[in-house]
Amino acid sequence: MTDPAPDPDDRERRDGRGDPASGGPVDGPTGQPPTPWFGDQYDVGGLGMGRLFAWGAVLLGAGALGIALFAPLEGQALRTVWIAGFGAAAMWVAWMAPSRYRRAGVRVSWAVPLATVLGALAIGVAIYAFIVIVAASGGVQLPAPSYWFGTTEPAPGVPT
């Protein structure tokens, strides 16, 4: 005769993992098991997620600003919409961090305002690039890098 399958809850109680009275791992006076670095008791993320959001937003903002300044737009105004979107994403991700810092009782990192500024600069450059491209299509030349405008020479191999 075979034994029935062991109950997983019973095994946890025997191991001391699920029962605070048996000396299993608990987190402070609440008697709850410890949470991972990215979570807290509300499942919205703790200080680790706040730091991840802050520094991830800095990377997003720096990338968006770099793309806004150096991407060859080639006279296509809708490319600026993508740049503005990445700048807005950097700001949005940065704004998710302060509540997690405050809940942990820690001062908000300087990366949050830096990411916000980088995202806002990327959006500003994208707006200016959009205005420059639209104005150039109407014959008004505003100061801008040449790679923002489309090429005026015919495509190679096409007879003119």
Buried (B, 14 or more C-beta within 10 A) or exposed (E): EEEEEEEEEEEBBEEEEBBBEEEBEBEEEEEEEEBEEBBBEEEEBBBBBBBBBBBBBBBBBBBBBEBBEEBBBEBEBEBBEBBBBBBBBBBBBBBBBBBBBEBBEEEBBEBBEBBBBBBBBBBBBBBBBBBBBEEBEEEEEEEBEEEBBEEEEEEEEEEE
